Amino acid sequence: MTVLPCLRIDSCEAQIALFQNRWFSDHECRIPQVGVTVTTGGMTYDMKMLKAMRSWHTTMTHYEGIENAIKWIKNHDDVVFTIPADILRFPHFDPHSIKAQHVWKEMEDTATVMNLIGETSVENATESRKRLIFVAVINVDLNHWCAVAVDYKEYTVNIYDPQQTGGRYEALRTFLSSELIPLLPRPRSPKRLRFKQMETTPQLDNYNCGVFVLLFFGRLLSGLEPTALEGSIRPAMQFSWYRILSHILTSM
């Protein structure tokens, strides 16, 4: 059986609704949709079949979106924010695979130009710059995202857990101290880097952590103190989109 186009499905559903109205006018009682069929193109369809075909069209639109996203990713292999293919295929990350990416070479070249590699302290390389911030996203237990931002102007390692679970902060602090901080440019005195737990908009569900991480980065990089926002998830997301829109308008 061929799936009808969306416009034909709309026409068939309209005919069924029109027949129901006429039936009610003639008999003063309603006939359910399941008791009505419609014939088009030599085939007869009931409401159940029409709804199934509409669901098929809805599903196909999602597949098209996924295909377009995959094509977009393949066309941006050298962009720093592109997700590596191994992360898309496997639920783990090989820390050595990133060095095989072309963008890693570009980052090393930039770091050399800024004099961030070697014994030279990071303060000497950033005297003419207002701020140098290293940001990263950390996946916790394969189902939750947390954020870290190393601010070399304030000498702070800002740790943000959207769900603000007490145990995660200490675990992240231990991980960063042993695995990440030694890889970053060194200030004059490593003891001056202070860890700071950031408490901003709390995440109340289990699936919007990425939105809150982006909101945290956006406020921090805009020079705003990422303090708490009143309300639930919807106001937080609206705030983020309005802020992005305002940046676009001011840059035009």
N, C-alpha and C positions, 0 to 999 in steps of 0.2 A: 504494500500500500504506500502510495506517495504522500509525503507530508505536504499539506497545503501551505501556500504562502500566508504570511501574517495578515495581509489585506483581505484575502479570501476567508480566513478564519474570523476576522472581524465582521465580515458580511454575513457569514453563517450564524454567528451568535446574535447579530442584530435581527435576523429573520426569526430565530427562535424566540427572542424577546417579544417581537411584534405578534407572533402567533399566540404567545401566552396572554398578551393583552386582549387580543380579539376573543380568545376562548373565555376569558373572564367576563367580557362584555356580553357574550351570548349565553353563558351558563351560570354566571354569578358565583363561580367557584374557580379557584386557581388550579392549574395543571402544573406539576413539577417539571423541572428541566429534564429529568431523567426519562420522562415520558414523551419527549419530543425528539424527532429526527429531522434532518434537513438533507436534501439531495442537491449535489452540485457536481458538474463534470461527469455525470453518469454514475456517481458513487453516493451512497447514503451514509451519513455520519450522525452519531448521537453526541450529546454534550460531553460525555466522558472522553470520547475520542478527540473532540475538538480541544479540550483542556490538555490532553496528553500531547497533542501536536504543539500547542502554545508553550508547554513546558520544554519541549525539545528545542524550540527556537530560543527560549531563554537560556538554556544550557549551552547552546552553540555560541551565543554572544560571549559567555564567559571563556569558552575555549579560544575564541578569537582574541580576546584580551590577553590570555596567557601566551598565545603564539606571538602576538605583537611585542609583548614584554621580552620574550626570549630573543626575538630578532633584534630588539633594541640593545639588549645586553651584549649580543655577539658583535654588534657594530661599535661598541665602546670598550674594547678590550684594554685600551691603554689609559683609561680614565681612572683616577684614583679612587672614586667611589663605586666603581663597578664591582659587583660581587664575583669573586673567582669561581670558575666552573666547578672546582672540587667541593666548594661549600654548598653549591646547589645540588650536587649529586650525593654527597655523603654527609651524615650528621656529625662531622668533626672537622677540625681545622689543623692543617699541618703548618706549624710556624715557619718552616723553611721554604714552603712553596711560594710565599709572597716574594721572596728574593729572586724568583725566576720570572716575575712579572716585569714588563718593560718600565712600568711606572716607578718601581723601586730604584732603578738607575737614575731616573729624573729626580727623585727625592734626594738621593745621595749627592747628585751634582748641585742641587739647590743648597743642601746643607754645607757643601764645601764652599760655595760662594758666600754664604752667610757666616762662614767660619764657626760652624757649630760642631765640627769634628776635631777631636784631639784634646790637648790639655787646656786650651784656651777656655776661659770661663764664659758662660752664656751671657753674662752682663756686658762684656766687652763687645760682643757681636750684635747686641741689640740696643746700644746707646742711642741710636738715631730713630729707634722705633718705639711706638707707644706701648705695645704689648706683644708678648709672644706666648701663645697658648698651645699646648698639645692636647688634643681631644681623642678619646677612644671609646669604643663600645665593648662591653664585656658580656659574653653569654654565660649565664649561670644555670647549670643543670639542664642545658639544652632547651629550656622552655621559658627563660626570662632574660630580659636585657637590662643591664645597668650601665651607667656612664661614669667616666673619669675625665677630669680636665686639670692638667698641670699648668698653673698660672705662674710664669717666671717673673712677673712683675710683683705679685704678692707673695711669691714663694710658697704656694699652697698646692696641695694635691686634693682637689675637690672630688669627693665620691658621692654619687647620687644613685640611690635605689628607689625606683618609682613606687614600689610597695612599702618602702621604709620598714623593712623587717630587721629587727635588732641584730640578729646573728650574721646577716650578710655583710654588714659594714666591716666587722672585724676580720671576716674571711677575705674580703676584697683587699683590705689594708695589708694583710699578710702576703697575699698574692702579688700585689703591686710592689711591695718592698723588695721581694725576692726576684721577681720576674721582669717587671717593667721599668722601674725607676733606674736600675743600673744601666739600661740601654739608652736613656735620654741624656741630652746635654747636661753637663754638671755645672751647678752654680759654684761660687767661690767656696762656700761651705755646705756640704751635703746635709749637715744638721739643720740648716735653715729651712729646708722643705718641710712644711707642716701639713699633716693630714687633717682634712676637714670634712665632716659629714654634712651634706647639703639636705635640707628639709624644705622641699617646695611642694607643689601640688601633689597630693597623695593619689596613687592609682588604686581604685576600688574594685577593679575587675581583674581578670587573668589573661587578657589578650591585647591591651592597648599600651603595653610598656614602651613600644617603639615610638608612639606618639609623644609620650611624656619625656623620653630621652631627647627627641628633637626639640621639644619645647624648652627643655633645660638648656641645651646647647644654644638655642636661639637667643634666650634671655642673657646668658652668660657672655656670648660673643658680641651682643649689642651693647655691652657695658652696663646692663641692668642687673641688680642683685636678684638672683633667682629665689625670691621669697615666695611664700604661699599665696595662692589665688583662691578667692572665695568661690564655692560652688562645687559642682561635680565635673564629670568628664566633658560633657557637652560645652560648658562655658570655657573650659581650658582649650579645647580644640578650636572653638570660635576665636578665642584670643590669638591663638597661633596663626590662624589663617588671616585674620585682619592685620596682624603685625607684618606678615609676609607681603600682603597686598599694599600696605603703606610704604614698605621699602621699595617695592616695584614702582609705585607712583612717584615717589620722591626722586628716583633715579632716572626718570624719563625726561 
